[in-house]
Amino acid sequence: MYGMVMSRFQKYPEVKSQGLCGLPPLVCFTSDQAHYSIQKGMHWLGFGIDNLIKVKSDDLGRMIPEELELSVEKCIKSGKVPLFVNATVGTTVLGAIDPLNEISGICKKYNIWMHVDGCFGGTLILSKTHRQKLSGVELSDSIAWNPHKMLGAPLQCSLFLTRHKNLMHECNSAAASYLFQQDKHYDVRYDTGDKSIQCGRKVDAFKLWVMWKARGDDGFSSYIDNVIESARYFYEKIKSTPGFRLVIPEIETACICFWYIPTKMRNQAETDSWWSDLYKIAPKIKEKMVREGTLMIGYQPVKNHGNFFRFVITCHPQTTPEDMEYVIKKIIEYGEQV
C-alpha cells in the first residue's frame, strides 16, 4: 500500500490536496500468485479491485513478462493509466520468484512504478550463496521485506524501502508541529513517524538490529543457506519416496508443495473422483498433526489444483536432515491412517 500510494503521488502530486475525482482510472498489475494484500490495497486506496490486473504465471508460479506487457498495452488502449506493477520474490504458496529484470524493462518502457514484494524471499539477499536469485531487485522503485518470515525475527518486523529520496515524506507528511519540528538538534530525517501511517508504530528496526548484532553477516548467511539446503533435502527426499507427489517440478525458495497419496489410493485410475478424494487427504493429515501436537503444516489449493501441503522452512529454529526425515515419517504415518 505504501508503494501504491507513493506511485500515485509521484505521477499525480495534486491527489494529496484534490483527491481522486479528477484522475483517470489507474490500473495496477500483479501476478495471479501474488499476496492477497495487493487486492486489499486496491480497495482501501480507492483504485477499485476491478482495476487490478492479475497477470498469468508459468508452471512454476512466476509472472510471465510477455503477458504483463500485453496487459499494459490493453490497459492503455482502453484509456486507463498503468500505474504500478507488483513483482513477487517468494510467492505465498509456491515460493516462486518473478523475473525481475524483464519486469523492470517493461516498467521503464511504459513509465510504471515497480514494487517488489520481497516479504518472504527478500531474506535471500543476506545469503552469500543465494542472493543472485534476487538479480534485478535493485532496479525496483520500492520493496517490502518481512524479516519475521524466512529470517525468523519476532513478529512483527516489516521494512519498506524506496529509492526515491524525500518522496515518502512529501507523500505522507501531515507536518504535525507538536511532534515533527524541523529545528531539532539531530537530523530530522530520522523522524519516520511523519513518513508513515502509524506515528506510534512498533520499532521494528530494533528487532532486526539485535538479531544482526548477535548473528552478524556470516551468521545470517549460514542460517539462510541452511534453510535452502533443508528445503532441497526434503524436496529430493520426497521425489524418491513412494506416496509423495510434487505439485510443481522445481523449487526456488523454501516452499515445498506436495500431495501425499495413501497406499490404498495408489495404482488406481486418476479420475475426477480420485482427485476429489485426494484433495481431502491433506486436511485429514493436518488434523491428526494438530490433535497430537507434532507438526503444523499448512495446506491449500492453487491454480487448477485442489488441497496440497505447503511445507515452509525458516531460519529459527535451525533445521537438520533428521528434522526433514521426521516430517516425512509423520506424514506417512498419518496418511496411512486416513
Secondary structure, DSSP 8 states (H G I E B T S, - for coil): -HHHHHHHHHH-TTHHHH-STTS--EEEEEETTS-THHHHHHHHTTS-GGGEEEE-B-TTS-B-HHHHHHHHHHHHHTT-EEEEEEEEBS-TTT--B--HHHHHHHHHHHT-EEEEE-TTGGGGGG-TTTGGGGTTGGG-SEEEE-TTSTT--SS---EEEESSTTHHHHHH----TTT--TT-SS-GGG-GGGGSS-TT---HHHHHHHHHHHHHHHHHHHHHHHHHHHHHHHHHHHHTSTTEEESSS--SSSEEEEEE--GGGTTS---HHHHHHHTTHHHHHHHHHHHHTS---EEEEETTEEEEEEEE--SSS---HHHHHHHHHHHHHHHTT-
